[in-house]
Amino acid sequence: METPTITSEDISITPSDVIQHTYCPRHTYFQSVLRLPQFEEKYYKAMKGRRMHDLKLARNKEYLRKKIGAVEKELDVYLATPRLRGIVDEVLTLSDGTKAPLDYKYAKFKKRIYKTHALQLVCYAALIEETYGVPATRGYAVYIRSSHHVAELKIDDRAKERLRKEIDEIREILINGKFPRRTRSKKRCMDCTYRNYCPQ
Ligand code: SF4
């Protein structure tokens, strides 16, 4: 296989990269080292169009932020640190002086925040803490298809530590090009877009 030429300065990880990696570390390898496409571009473009429309409508609902206790908001905030980057739908300042990410989801709320949504909020909280220098210990997901249900996620140090480890692992794969371990859940291989390339 080709020798990777990525250096530590070239690496800019997004929340989607972290989510892919958590699903299976080999996704990081196939996607970012071998650069094999996932064939899902059309789907994501369609979702993006729909998302923009719903986002506009949801944002007018000021009472959602009031319910949370936000005293200030910033919209579509691009945040970048040396290890991570992303665009947060909203960065809220809460009445206790802390900050929190808020993300809109075109999905139904089913008892608790989806794992991928939670991971995304942890990424945003880490970006907010590093950029603004204030704690971000909560995150919010607004579920558009459940009458704009607002779900709160507590983000503790353990979640941030887990994120740090995931990012270290991703960087290691990108820099050294080492083929990583497979996912622990074999079920995931059944509908994986990389299954034809992956020795299982
Ligand atoms: S086939 Fe399984 S082990 Fe291979 S990349 Fe996909 S999920 Fe990971």
Boltz pocket constraint, residues with backbone or C-beta under 6 A from the ligand:
constraints:
  - pocket:
      binder: B
      contacts: [[A, 23], [A, 24], [A, 25], [A, 26], [A, 27], [A, 182], [A, 183], [A, 185], [A, 186], [A, 188], [A, 189], [A, 190], [A, 192], [A, 193], [A, 194], [A, 195], [A, 198], [A, 199], [A, 200]]
      max_distance: 6.0
